[in-house]
């Protein structure tokens, strides 16, 4: 491990030494010698290319690190002063003292120096990028341009500035695509973009006080003149002569008052159009208003919605369709909505190997079929009846249907034990709506009222057809053909209501008081029935009910006060809340439980800004996690063909302490960025899974003929659970053509569970420890806007300690290339070589090579030759572990494929 870290930091240090830089320092003063704070200072080289920009600190000081022995021009702008342009020969470290003149007409550098188009302009708090100046030629969508902008970070469609996600991206000053920034970034054609404007001091809530919410960054995309009011997009059609197809249509319409989008995509090779984060974003998450701080301490009872597609399967057929409209009849009213449909049919084989604490191993060899249908819709209305009020309404509809079919050959210690056929039919319906009204009170105060309702129904039905007896909790009976046929019907319904209000009172320019009060209600109904050969099972072998019919009511009433205080460069948010929790559950056997408790929850957020580029953050909070209907129901339910679950009526809430420390240093044009963070979480009486492994005897006369069933329940651990985390992100642009980035994530956890293995007389305490590390070094080279090359190394290490120990090590060197061979010919390729070791023994090697060649046959027509998985890697291997076993999963993937696509842009 030490050698790995030395390798990473040595390479990072070596490339740093290549840059021979000088420091340019200066102080900006007004005519009276008083420092001018927050003035924007830009540096341009002799080619009029932006080489850096900063803001002056409270003493009017700025500093650049620039290549030596070059001539520069610095432009200084500050509202109320004349713009100043100064020429500087930087032959060594230099310090300047510069005076600004008040008043006068602002003169931009573009007017002062008549040269080529400026790549970067600084206008007060706005940085404007000329899109064409950053294009290499391999850009397809807006995201591809944003990745090349200094000061901007992009990861999977999300855009970051100074380490914070940019949640507001407009086109022509207007929100489009329902405010879904990722959808915009991944689909807006790059050739339509003219300017990208970064506002570094944007407020998403115009009714918030200056202390209620932090200033954020926003982006505005200006389209080219001939694309400001028309339909544009592209259509793609392709495939091969055998089994693969690729068809896509993207249409965009923008005008002054309206925008509309239609996206359709069908493919058979795993091309991802929307991922899980997209769907969750479209659905609105738990609450769009969660930033204002509604409290909801109930553990999630419904299963996670299964959106998106598996992009690593042997056979895939995927369709994605999306339609959106936005209408702004007047500035005070915005209406938008969209609908999404996703179907995904995949087929693959897999091998799952489990190494149990008791020393035996199981292996499942499966044929898997999965069919997914999901559909959702959303309506958004924003209305500003006057300049003091804002009304928002959101309506979300969602449906997910997921059918799984699995045929499994089961082995134990290398011997075949039987065949299982498992069917899952999971349907999930969800309806939610939110309404809010925010009103400005007086000049500086505001009050908000929030109302939310969600209805969700889940029906995860199971059917199991087994050659061997798989459960021993009830007297299952074999059919005439000798097979065991078991099915489970379950219905889980949740109704949630939230009502709360937030009041902000600006005491003075440096002090704000936030008051919050509200209540939450959750009504849940759980029904579960198990059938053996079509007959309802009512009682287990030990006399426990096998039927679940639970009514559960939960109420949480809360009040919270937070005082925010700014003292110079320091800001503190200190507060505490009081919450009354009330639970009541009625069970099928006539039993009921009630619980009522009042808790005080303190919280604190601290921030110290050393300067405009460097900040330190510290946070602490407490929260409770209460059990829900499924957690409490003491009836058996089947999880899969290997495990069953039973609730615990004695389960109580767990208290969690969360703390973090984060350091940010981000200088957009000094091109050196550092983000580092530490987290610590401690849970008292944490809710843990207690499990027991039981033998299911297949032959009464042969004690060695048995299979294993796992019975799980939940308990409050008597031990504290702790977890630590650390992350860092170092980025440096050394030359215009070279930059490097080093990322790292480390996590350590320590918890106790209770386990009874097949060789244990009773439950034993098990101390589970895990230590995970992941590091990635990426080097990016851009040569004459013709060639972009990425080369790097990813390394990850995992160590798990329980009743057994195991270590995993993964190494993955990688490289990507985009080369504009000519103005019409673009070559793109990516390569990775994955090496996976378990306990020092190599368990898998995977070499992956993909390539494409795009030819611009005509002005708007492109022909692309695609070669995927050229080296023919046919499997992927993943590792996981828990307190009972360590698991290795090997899955078939698509294999080698070749496609030809024809794309027409309009």
ZAMARGU-4260 file (C-alpha; in steps of 0.2 Angstrom, whole numbers, plus 5000, padded with zeros to 4 digits):
<rodrens>
0) 5000/5000/5000 | 5014/5012/5004 | 5023/5009/4988 | 5007/5012/4979 | 5005/5029/4987
5) 5023/5033/4984 | 5020/5029/4966 | 5005/5040/4964 | 5013/5055/4973 | 5030/5053/4965
10) 5022/5054/4947 | 5012/5069/4953 | 5027/5078/4959 | 5037/5074/4944 | 5025/5081/4932
15) 5024/5097/4943 | 5042/5100/4942 | 5041/5102/4923 | 5033/5119/4925 | 5045/5134/4927
20) 5033/5147/4934 | 5035/5164/4941 | 5024/5173/4953 | 5015/5189/4949 | 5008/5198/4964
25) 4999/5214/4965 | 4989/5226/4976 | 4974/5235/4969 | 4970/5252/4977 | 4958/5266/4973
30) 4963/5285/4971 | 4964/5287/4990 | 4975/5272/4993 | 4961/5261/5000 | 4961/5243/4995
35) 4949/5237/4981 | 4941/5220/4987 | 4933/5207/4975 | 4940/5215/4959 | 4942/5203/4945
40) 4960/5202/4938 | 4962/5192/4922 | 4979/5188/4914 | 4981/5185/4895 | 4996/5180/4885
45) 5003/5187/4869 | 4990/5176/4859 | 4976/5184/4869 | 4972/5168/4878 | 4966/5168/4896
50) 4980/5161/4907 | 4972/5165/4924 | 4960/5175/4934 | 4957/5179/4952 | 4948/5190/4964
55) 4957/5202/4975 | 4956/5198/4994 | 4950/5210/5008 | 4967/5219/5007 | 4966/5221/4988
60) 4979/5208/4984 | 4980/5196/4970 | 4993/5183/4965 | 4996/5173/4949 | 5008/5158/4945
65) 5012/5160/4927 | 5026/5153/4915 | 5041/5164/4915 | 5049/5175/4902 | 5033/5180/4893
70) 5023/5195/4890 | 5006/5197/4898 | 4992/5209/4899 | 4981/5210/4915 | 4964/5217/4914
75) 4956/5223/4931 | 4937/5226/4932 | 4927/5232/4947 | 4909/5240/4946 | 4911/5259/4949
80) 4929/5260/4942 | 4936/5261/4925 | 4943/5245/4917 | 4962/5245/4917 | 4973/5235/4905
85) 4991/5234/4910 | 5006/5226/4900 | 5019/5216/4910 | 5035/5207/4906 | 5037/5193/4918
90) 5055/5188/4918 | 5055/5183/4936 | 5044/5185/4952 | 5036/5202/4951 | 5025/5213/4963
95) 5014/5227/4956 | 5004/5241/4965 | 4990/5247/4954 | 4977/5261/4956 | 4960/5261/4949
100) 4951/5277/4943 | 4932/5279/4949 | 4919/5282/4936 | 4921/5283/4918 | 4914/5271/4904
105) 4919/5253/4906 | 4931/5248/4892 | 4933/5229/4889 | 4949/5221/4884 | 4941/5216/4867
110) 4939/5235/4863 | 4956/5239/4869 | 4966/5225/4860 | 4959/5220/4843 | 4965/5202/4841
115) 4957/5185/4838 | 4941/5180/4847 | 4944/5180/4866 | 4942/5163/4874 | 4938/5170/4891
120) 4930/5187/4896 | 4928/5193/4914 | 4913/5204/4917 | 4911/5207/4936 | 4904/5191/4944
125) 4902/5183/4927 | 4915/5173/4917 | 4911/5171/4899 | 4918/5157/4888 | 4919/5157/4869
130) 4913/5139/4865 | 4922/5138/4849 | 4939/5142/4857 | 4938/5126/4867 | 4932/5114/4854
135) 4944/5101/4849 | 4932/5092/4836 | 4926/5077/4846 | 4912/5086/4855 | 4895/5079/4852
140) 4885/5087/4866 | 4886/5102/4878 | 4895/5091/4891 | 4910/5088/4880 | 4913/5107/4879
145) 4911/5110/4898 | 4924/5097/4902 | 4937/5108/4893 | 4933/5124/4902 | 4945/5129/4915
150) 4936/5131/4932 | 4923/5119/4927 | 4922/5100/4933 | 4911/5088/4924 | 4907/5070/4931
155) 4893/5060/4923 | 4884/5075/4916 | 4884/5084/4933 | 4894/5101/4933 | 4904/5107/4947
160) 4912/5124/4951 | 4923/5126/4966 | 4918/5108/4971 | 4900/5112/4972 | 4887/5106/4960
165) 4879/5118/4948 | 4860/5115/4949 | 4855/5129/4938 | 4859/5129/4920 | 4848/5140/4908
170) 4847/5142/4889 | 4846/5160/4884 | 4842/5165/4902 | 4827/5153/4903 | 4826/5136/4912
175) 4823/5122/4900 | 4820/5103/4900 | 4812/5105/4917 | 4828/5111/4925 | 4836/5094/4923
180) 4854/5099/4920 | 4861/5082/4917 | 4848/5079/4903 | 4853/5096/4895 | 4872/5093/4896
185) 4871/5076/4888 | 4859/5080/4874 | 4861/5098/4869 | 4871/5097/4853 | 4888/5105/4855
190) 4888/5114/4838 | 4873/5125/4844 | 4882/5133/4858 | 4890/5150/4856 | 4894/5156/4873
195) 4894/5149/4891 | 4892/5161/4905 | 4897/5156/4923 | 4889/5167/4936 | 4899/5165/4952
200) 4887/5173/4963 | 4870/5167/4959 | 4855/5165/4971 | 4843/5151/4966 | 4830/5158/4979
205) 4826/5177/4976 | 4817/5177/4992 | 4831/5171/5003 | 4841/5183/5014 | 4860/5184/5011
210) 4863/5173/5025 | 4849/5160/5023 | 4857/5151/5008 | 4875/5152/5001 | 4879/5160/4985
215) 4880/5147/4971 | 4886/5146/4954 | 4875/5145/4938 | 4878/5143/4920 | 4869/5151/4905
220) 4871/5144/4888 | 4869/5156/4873 | 4865/5148/4857 | 4871/5153/4840 | 4860/5166/4831
225) 4854/5154/4818 | 4848/5141/4832 | 4839/5153/4844 | 4822/5149/4838 | 4820/5133/4827
230) 4820/5114/4828 | 4837/5105/4828 | 4844/5089/4833 | 4850/5073/4825 | 4844/5056/4819
235) 4854/5040/4820 | 4851/5023/4811 | 4863/5008/4812 | 4867/4991/4817 | 4876/4975/4809
240) 4870/4962/4798 | 4866/4950/4812 | 4858/4954/4828 | 4863/4972/4833 | 4853/4988/4830
245) 4855/5006/4835 | 4841/5019/4831 | 4840/5036/4839 | 4830/5052/4837 | 4834/5068/4847
250) 4823/5084/4843 | 4825/5101/4852 | 4815/5116/4850 | 4818/5133/4858 | 4810/5149/4856
255) 4807/5165/4867 | 4793/5157/4877 | 4793/5139/4873 | 4804/5124/4872 | 4801/5106/4868
260) 4811/5090/4867 | 4809/5072/4861 | 4821/5059/4863 | 4819/5041/4857 | 4833/5027/4858
265) 4833/5009/4854 | 4849/4999/4855 | 4855/4981/4858 | 4873/4984/4864 | 4870/4992/4881
270) 4872/5010/4876 | 4866/5020/4891 | 4854/5034/4888 | 4847/5037/4906 | 4854/5030/4922
275) 4847/5028/4939 | 4852/5045/4945 | 4842/5052/4930 | 4827/5043/4934 | 4828/5048/4952
280) 4830/5066/4947 | 4815/5065/4935 | 4805/5058/4949 | 4809/5073/4960 | 4818/5063/4974
285) 4811/5062/4991 | 4807/5081/4991 | 4812/5095/4981 | 4811/5106/4996 | 4822/5095/5007
290) 4835/5109/5007 | 4824/5119/5018 | 4825/5105/5030 | 4809/5095/5033 | 4813/5081/5045
295) 4808/5063/5042 | 4817/5050/5053 | 4807/5034/5048 | 4818/5021/5039 | 4813/5018/5021
300) 4801/5004/5020 | 4798/5002/5001 | 4811/4993/4991 | 4822/5004/4979 | 4814/5007/4962
305) 4823/4997/4949 | 4826/5010/4935 | 4839/5010/4921 | 4847/4996/4912 | 4861/4984/4914
310) 4875/4988/4902 | 4885/4972/4905 | 4874/4958/4899 | 4876/4945/4885 | 4860/4950/4877
315) 4851/4967/4878 | 4836/4976/4870 | 4833/4993/4877 | 4821/5007/4873 | 4821/5024/4880
320) 4808/5038/4876 | 4807/5055/4884 | 4796/5070/4879 | 4797/5087/4888 | 4788/5104/4886
325) 4791/5121/4894 | 4780/5136/4892 | 4783/5153/4899 | 4768/5164/4894 | 4774/5178/4905
330) 4789/5181/4917 | 4778/5177/4932 | 4772/5160/4926 | 4782/5145/4921 | 4774/5128/4916
335) 4783/5112/4911 | 4781/5094/4911 | 4788/5078/4904 | 4785/5059/4902 | 4798/5045/4901
340) 4796/5027/4896 | 4810/5014/4898 | 4809/4996/4893 | 4824/4984/4895 | 4825/4966/4891
345) 4842/4957/4896 | 4848/4939/4896 | 4864/4933/4904 | 4873/4919/4913 | 4881/4921/4930
350) 4891/4911/4943 | 4890/4916/4961 | 4902/4909/4973 | 4899/4911/4992 | 4912/4907/5005
355) 4904/4905/5022 | 4911/4908/5039 | 4907/4890/5043 | 4920/4884/5031 | 4909/4878/5017
360) 4906/4885/5000 | 4891/4887/4989 | 4890/4890/4970 | 4875/4895/4960 | 4876/4894/4941
365) 4862/4904/4934 | 4853/4908/4918 | 4845/4925/4920 | 4831/4934/4911 | 4825/4952/4916
370) 4811/4962/4909 | 4809/4980/4914 | 4795/4992/4910 | 4795/5009/4919 | 4785/5025/4915
375) 4784/5042/4924 | 4777/5059/4921 | 4780/5076/4930 | 4771/5093/4930 | 4779/5108/4936
380) 4771/5125/4939 | 4780/5141/4946 | 4770/5157/4949 | 4775/5173/4955 | 4759/5183/4959
385) 4769/5198/4964 | 4787/5203/4968 | 4785/5197/4986 | 4778/5179/4983 | 4782/5163/4974
390) 4771/5148/4972 | 4777/5131/4967 | 4767/5115/4963 | 4775/5098/4958 | 4765/5082/4952
395) 4775/5066/4950 | 4768/5049/4943 | 4778/5033/4942 | 4776/5015/4938 | 4789/5001/4937
400) 4786/4983/4932 | 4800/4971/4934 | 4800/4953/4930 | 4814/4942/4934 | 4816/4923/4929
405) 4831/4914/4935 | 4836/4895/4933 | 4849/4890/4946 | 4860/4875/4947 | 4866/4874/4965
410) 4882/4867/4972 | 4889/4865/4989 | 4907/4861/4992 | 4908/4856/4973 | 4893/4844/4974
415) 4877/4847/4964 | 4862/4848/4976 | 4848/4853/4965 | 4840/4865/4952 | 4829/4880/4956
420) 4818/4890/4945 | 4814/4907/4953 | 4802/4920/4947 | 4799/4938/4953 | 4785/4949/4948
425) 4788/4966/4956 | 4776/4981/4952 | 4778/4998/4960 | 4766/5013/4959 | 4769/5030/4966
430) 4760/5046/4966 | 4767/5062/4974 | 4763/5081/4974 | 4771/5096/4983 | 4765/5113/4985
435) 4774/5128/4993 | 4772/5146/4995 | 4786/5158/5000 | 4783/5176/5004 | 4795/5190/5008
440) 4790/5199/5024 | 4796/5217/5026 | 4812/5220/5017 | 4824/5206/5023 | 4813/5192/5030
445) 4804/5178/5022 | 4792/5164/5027 | 4788/5148/5018 | 4774/5135/5019 | 4776/5118/5012
450) 4764/5103/5009 | 4768/5086/5002 | 4759/5070/5000 | 4765/5053/4993 | 4756/5037/4990
455) 4766/5022/4985 | 4761/5004/4982 | 4773/4989/4980 | 4768/4971/4975 | 4784/4960/4975
460) 4777/4943/4971 | 4789/4928/4971 | 4787/4910/4964 | 4800/4896/4967 | 4800/4879/4959
465) 4814/4868/4967 | 4820/4850/4965 | 4826/4851/4983 | 4817/4857/4999 | 4823/4875/5001
470) 4814/4880/5017 | 4811/4872/5034 | 4800/4886/5043 | 4784/4876/5037 | 4780/4859/5032
475) 4782/4861/5013 | 4776/4847/5002 | 4783/4839/4986 | 4771/4838/4971 | 4768/4822/4962
480) 4783/4826/4951 | 4794/4828/4966 | 4796/4846/4965 | 4793/4860/4978 | 4781/4874/4972
485) 4781/4889/4983 | 4774/4907/4980 | 4772/4923/4990 | 4760/4937/4987 | 4764/4953/4996
490) 4757/4971/4996 | 4765/4986/5004 | 4756/5003/5004 | 4763/5019/5011 | 4754/5036/5013
495) 4765/5050/5019 | 4760/5068/5023 | 4772/5082/5027 | 4767/5100/5033 | 4780/5112/5038
500) 4785/5131/5038 | 4801/5140/5038 | 4804/5158/5044 | 4820/5168/5041 | 4823/5184/5050
505) 4838/5194/5046 | 4843/5202/5062 | 4856/5212/5054 | 4869/5211/5039 | 4879/5197/5048
510) 4865/5188/5059 | 4850/5178/5053 | 4838/5168/5063 | 4829/5153/5055 | 4814/5145/5063
515) 4806/5129/5057 | 4790/5120/5063 | 4781/5105/5056 | 4774/5088/5057 | 4775/5072/5047
520) 4762/5057/5046 | 4765/5040/5038 | 4752/5027/5037 | 4758/5010/5031 | 4749/4993/5027
525) 4758/4977/5025 | 4750/4961/5019 | 4760/4945/5015 | 4754/4927/5012 | 4764/4912/5007
530) 4757/4897/4997 | 4763/4879/4997 | 4757/4869/4982 | 4743/4883/4980 | 4738/4881/4999
535) 4739/4895/5011 | 4752/4892/5024 | 4745/4899/5041 | 4758/4893/5054 | 4776/4889/5055
540) 4784/4874/5062 | 4787/4883/5078 | 4769/4890/5079 | 4773/4907/5073 | 4760/4915/5061
545) 4764/4915/5043 | 4752/4928/5038 | 4756/4946/5039 | 4743/4960/5040 | 4750/4975/5049
550) 4743/4992/5051 | 4757/5005/5055 | 4755/5024/5060 | 4769/5036/5063 | 4769/5054/5067
555) 4784/5066/5070 | 4781/5084/5076 | 4796/5095/5076 | 4803/5113/5079 | 4820/5119/5076
560) 4829/5135/5078 | 4846/5140/5069 | 4856/5156/5072 | 4868/5161/5058 | 4882/5173/5062
565) 4896/5180/5051 | 4911/5187/5059 | 4924/5193/5045 | 4929/5177/5036 | 4920/5165/5048
570) 4902/5160/5047 | 4893/5149/5060 | 4876/5140/5059 | 4872/5134/5076 | 4855/5127/5081
575) 4845/5113/5089 | 4828/5105/5086 | 4816/5096/5097 | 4806/5081/5089 | 4791/5071/5096
580) 4790/5054/5089 | 4775/5043/5090 | 4773/5025/5083 | 4758/5013/5083 | 4757/4996/5075
585) 4743/4983/5075 | 4747/4965/5070 | 4737/4951/5063 | 4737/4941/5079 | 4729/4955/5089
590) 4745/4962/5097 | 4749/4980/5096 | 4764/4991/5101 | 4765/5010/5105 | 4779/5021/5106
595) 4781/5039/5111 | 4797/5049/5114 | 4804/5067/5113 | 4822/5070/5108 | 4833/5086/5106
600) 4844/5086/5091 | 4858/5098/5090 | 4867/5103/5074 | 4881/5115/5068 | 4889/5121/5052
605) 4906/5131/5053 | 4914/5139/5038 | 4930/5149/5037 | 4936/5157/5021 | 4954/5161/5020
610) 4952/5170/5003 | 4941/5168/4988 | 4949/5152/4983 | 4952/5143/5000 | 4939/5138/5013
615) 4937/5126/5027 | 4921/5118/5033 | 4916/5108/5048 | 4899/5100/5051 | 4890/5090/5065
620) 4872/5084/5067 | 4862/5071/5075 | 4847/5061/5068 | 4836/5046/5073 | 4831/5031/5063
625) 4815/5023/5067 | 4808/5006/5062 | 4794/5004/5049 | 4780/4991/5047 | 4791/4978/5038
630) 4804/4980/5052 | 4792/4976/5066 | 4781/4962/5058 | 4785/4946/5067 | 4779/4935/5053
635) 4790/4926/5040 | 4792/4933/5023 | 4803/4925/5009 | 4817/4936/5002 | 4824/4924/4989
640) 4827/4905/4988 | 4841/4906/5000 | 4834/4917/5014 | 4819/4922/5024 | 4815/4937/5035
645) 4806/4940/5051 | 4803/4957/5060 | 4806/4961/5078 | 4793/4970/5088 | 4806/4975/5101
650) 4816/4985/5089 | 4819/5003/5094 | 4826/5019/5086 | 4845/5021/5083 | 4854/5038/5086
655) 4867/5043/5073 | 4881/5056/5075 | 4887/5063/5059 | 4903/5075/5058 | 4914/5080/5043
660) 4928/5092/5040 | 4931/5098/5022 | 4945/5108/5014 | 4943/5117/4997 | 4956/5126/4987
665) 4950/5130/4970 | 4958/5143/4959 | 4950/5142/4942 | 4964/5149/4931 | 4979/5146/4942
670) 4974/5128/4937 | 4978/5120/4954 | 4963/5113/4964 | 4963/5103/4980 | 4948/5096/4988
675) 4950/5085/5004 | 4937/5079/5017 | 4936/5068/5032 | 4920/5060/5039 | 4915/5051/5055
680) 4899/5043/5059 | 4894/5034/5075 | 4878/5025/5078 | 4871/5021/5096 | 4860/5005/5096
685) 4862/5004/5077 | 4849/4993/5068 | 4859/4978/5063 | 4854/4961/5054 | 4855/4946/5065
690) 4856/4930/5055 | 4856/4911/5058 | 4861/4898/5046 | 4850/4882/5047 | 4852/4865/5038
695) 4837/4859/5027 | 4839/4840/5027 | 4835/4833/5010 | 4836/4815/5015 | 4831/4809/5033
700) 4843/4794/5032 | 4858/4804/5026 | 4864/4818/5038 | 4876/4824/5024 | 4862/4828/5012
705) 4857/4845/5016 | 4855/4863/5010 | 4857/4879/5019 | 4844/4892/5023 | 4847/4909/5031
710) 4835/4917/5043 | 4837/4936/5045 | 4830/4948/5058 | 4834/4965/5064 | 4841/4970/5081
715) 4848/4985/5090 | 4866/4982/5093 | 4873/4983/5110 | 4889/4990/5103 | 4893/5006/5095
720) 4895/5006/5076 | 4909/5018/5069 | 4914/5022/5052 | 4928/5034/5045 | 4930/5041/5028
725) 4943/5052/5018 | 4943/5058/5001 | 4954/5070/4991 | 4955/5077/4973 | 4970/5085/4967
730) 4970/5094/4950 | 4984/5104/4941 | 4985/5111/4923 | 5004/5112/4920 | 5003/5118/4902
735) 4990/5123/4890 | 4991/5105/4883 | 4993/5095/4899 | 4984/5093/4915 | 4984/5079/4929
740) 4971/5074/4942 | 4973/5062/4957 | 4958/5056/4966 | 4957/5045/4981 | 4943/5038/4993
745) 4946/5028/5009 | 4933/5021/5021 | 4934/5011/5037 | 4920/5003/5047 | 4918/4994/5063
750) 4902/4986/5068 | 4895/4971/5078 | 4882/4958/5072 | 4875/4943/5079 | 4877/4926/5069
755) 4873/4908/5072 | 4882/4897/5060 | 4877/4879/5056 | 4891/4873/5069 | 4886/4886/5082
760) 4876/4881/5098 | 4869/4899/5099 | 4871/4916/5092 | 4889/4924/5094 | 4894/4942/5093
765) 4904/4945/5077 | 4915/4960/5075 | 4915/4966/5057 | 4928/4977/5050 | 4931/4983/5033
770) 4944/4994/5025 | 4942/5000/5007 | 4953/5011/4996 | 4951/5018/4978 | 4964/5029/4969
775) 4964/5036/4951 | 4977/5045/4942 | 4972/5053/4926 | 4984/5062/4914 | 4976/5072/4900
780) 4985/5079/4885 | 4978/5090/4871 | 4989/5093/4856 | 4985/5107/4844 | 4966/5104/4846
785) 4968/5089/4835 | 4973/5076/4848 | 4966/5072/4865 | 4974/5058/4875 | 4970/5052/4892
790) 4981/5039/4901 | 4980/5034/4919 | 4979/5021/4933 | 4965/5015/4944 | 4968/5004/4959
795) 4956/4998/4973 | 4959/4988/4988 | 4947/4980/5000 | 4950/4970/5016 | 4936/4962/5026
800) 4937/4955/5043 | 4924/4945/5051 | 4924/4926/5057 | 4935/4924/5041 | 4946/4937/5032
805) 4948/4941/5014 | 4957/4954/5004 | 4954/4960/4986 | 4966/4970/4975 | 4961/4977/4958
810) 4973/4986/4946 | 4966/4995/4930 | 4977/5005/4919 | 4967/5014/4905 | 4969/5025/4891
815) 4957/5036/4879 | 4961/5044/4863 | 4951/5056/4852 | 4961/5061/4836 | 4954/5072/4822
820) 4964/5064/4808 | 4957/5077/4796 | 4943/5090/4797 | 4931/5076/4792 | 4938/5061/4800
825) 4938/5058/4819 | 4946/5042/4828 | 4941/5038/4845 | 4946/5023/4856 | 4947/5018/4874
830) 4957/5004/4882 | 4958/4996/4900 | 4966/4981/4907 | 4959/4975/4923 | 4968/4964/4935
835) 4959/4956/4950 | 4967/4947/4964 | 4959/4938/4980 | 4971/4935/4994 | 4985/4937/4983
840) 4979/4925/4970 | 4974/4931/4953 | 4956/4927/4949 | 4952/4937/4933 | 4960/4947/4919
845) 4950/4958/4908 | 4956/4968/4893 | 4944/4979/4885 | 4946/4989/4869 | 4933/4999/4860
850) 4935/5010/4845 | 4925/5021/4833 | 4929/5030/4816 | 4917/5044/4812 | 4918/5052/4794
855) 4909/5068/4790 | 4902/5062/4773 | 4892/5078/4769 | 4889/5094/4778 | 4877/5087/4791
860) 4879/5068/4788 | 4891/5057/4798 | 4895/5039/4795 | 4902/5030/4811 | 4911/5013/4811
865) 4910/5006/4829 | 4919/4991/4836 | 4915/4986/4854 | 4925/4974/4865 | 4937/4971/4851
870) 4948/4959/4862 | 4933/4948/4866 | 4932/4949/4884 | 4916/4939/4889 | 4915/4941/4908
875) 4916/4953/4922 | 4920/4949/4940 | 4913/4958/4956 | 4917/4955/4974 | 4906/4958/4989
880) 4905/4953/5007 | 4894/4953/5023 | 4895/4946/5040 | 4890/4928/5034 | 4900/4925/5018
885) 4911/4933/5005 | 4904/4932/4987 | 4912/4933/4970 | 4901/4935/4955 | 4906/4931/4937
890) 4894/4938/4924 | 4893/4935/4905 | 4894/4951/4895 | 4890/4956/4877 | 4907/4951/4869
895) 4914/4957/4853 | 4902/4967/4841 | 4904/4979/4826 | 4891/4992/4820 | 4889/5005/4806
900) 4879/5021/4810 | 4872/5034/4799 | 4869/5051/4808 | 4860/5066/4801 | 4860/5083/4810
905) 4847/5095/4807
</rodrens>
